[in-house]
Amino acid sequence: MTDEPGSAEPAAADALTARLDRPFSDWTADELMALKAELAARGIAIYNSITLEELVIASMAVSYAKAFAETLGKNHAEGLSKAVRTRIRKHGKVREALVGPDDGTAAVLVLTSETPDEARLALLDLDVTAEDVRGQYLRWDPETETWRAGASRR
């Protein structure tokens, strides 16, 4: 090791530095082995050996992991699709989705697939924790174009 200033750059004549400008994906196997030998000569060890047993175990793990992930994805996709169909629509009838706590601390919004956009915009100005609507179920009233409180879910 020599004492060089921190701003010193490797000499352009250094063959190793010149070769490292190329991406490794462009190198041939012989060039990579020559690089390994040159680095070993400089005291830098590279370990790239894998046993046959490790290779077999890795390939089996990848195969089983792929099959497991595909099966898991398929099962959850069907379950999610079923949950959405059951939650919002059942046998072509519009169902209600309740949004909010059911403990009386705030109003619960009753939403359907037919809730218009103006109702959703009106939610921005709605205080669901106000005393007069706390614990109530709020439904959109299209005649008055307001959210109306009702004591029951139905």
Sequence and secondary structure as in RCSB ss.txt:
>XXXX:A:sequence
MTDEPGSAEPAAADALTARLDRPFSDWTADELMALKAELAARGIAIYNSITLEELVIASMAVSYAKAFAETLGKN
HAEGLSKAVRTRIRKHGKVREALVGPDDGTAAVLVLTSETPDEARLALLDLDVTAEDVRGQYLRWDPETETWRAG
ASRR
>XXXX:A:secstr
     TT    TT HHHHHTTS GGG  HHHHHHHHHHHHHTT        HHHHHHHHHHHHHHHHHHHHHHHH
HHHHHHHHHHHHHEETTEE  EEES SSSSS EEEE TT  HHHHHHGGG  TTSTTTTT EEEEETTTTEEEEE
SS  
